[in-house]
Amino acid sequence: MWGLVVVLALLIPLIAVVLDSQLGRALAARLERDRLGDGGVLGERVAALEGEVDRLTRDVQRLEEEAEFLHRLLEHKPAQGD
């Protein structure tokens, strides 16, 4: 009896870690896809979202480059009045 309680107590955190891992998320995504079916609409939505992610990634990279440029510009700014 106590052995069962100990095993269950040890399995709870283990299951929580597995479900929160990438493996658990992949399994959840697969179950969700199976539930929705393999319709063409889902593929179109995924393609649209992937395109949007690519666009946002490019925007973030551009903003990072601009921020680095401005940071370097401000670091090497000559003193006023020289």
N, C-alpha and C positions, 0 to 999 in steps of 0.2 A: 504494500500500500504506500509506504513512505517512499519507496523507490520510484513509483509512478509519479508521485508529486514532485520529487526532485528532478526527474527527467522532463516533466512538463515545465517546471520552473526554468530549466536550462534551455529548453527549446523555444520559449517565448522570445528572448532577446535574439537568438539565432535566426528565427523566422523574420523578425523585424529587420535585422540587418540585410538579409537576403532580399526581402521585398523592397527595401529602399535602395538596393544596388542597381547597377545598370542591367544586370540579368533580370531582376524583378521587373524593372520598367519595360524591358524588351518583351517579357512574357505578357505583361499587361497590354502592351500595344498589339501584340499578336492576337490576344483574346478579343480586344476591341475590334480589330480588323475582321476577325472571323464573325463577330456578332453583327457588324455592319454589312458584311458581304463583300464580294470582290467587284463591286460596281465601278463603272468608268468614272463616276462622279468623284469617288474617293481618290482615284489616281490623278484626276485633274486638280483637285484641291491640293494634293501633296505637291504636284509640280508647281502650282502657283505659289505655294508657301516656300518651296525651295528657291524659286526665283526671287521672292521677296527677301529671303534670308541672304542670298548672294548680294542683292542690291544694298541691303543694310550693312553687310560686311564691308563692301567697298566704301560706303559713306563713312563708316567708323574709321577705316584706314586713312581716308582722306583727312578727316578731322584730327586724327592723331598726328599726321604729317604736318598739318597746319599748326597744331599746338606746339610741336617740337620746333618748328621754324620760328614761331613767335618767342618761345622760350630762349632759343639761341640768340635771337635778335635783341631781346631785352638784356641778356647776360653780357653781351659785347657792346652795349650802347656806350658811346663816349660820354664823358662828363660834360655837362652844360657849361658854357662860358670858356672853354679851352680854345 
